[in-house]
Amino acid sequence: MEFLPFGPFLIPIAGMLMVVAIVSIVFWFKTREKELQAHQEMRTREMEHQRKMKELELEIEKTKSQRGSGQAA
């Protein structure tokens, strides 16, 4: 270790940096997973909303056709 004058300081610093890197990666993966879950939930809500809107449109058409046939008679 004669050619590494900072050797005694470099090893602990590298160890701490490795721990920080691991914690950062784990945190990033958890954050990404939460983000993907939020997007999935938003997509599910959007599809449910579209289904309800389609049902309402069908109900409106049904009401219009009933009114139209009732007035013609």
Buried (B, 14 or more C-beta within 10 A) or exposed (E): EEEEEEEEEEEEEEEEEEEEEEEEEEEEEEEEEEEEEEEEEEEEEEEEEEEEEEEEEEEEEEEEEEEEEEEEE
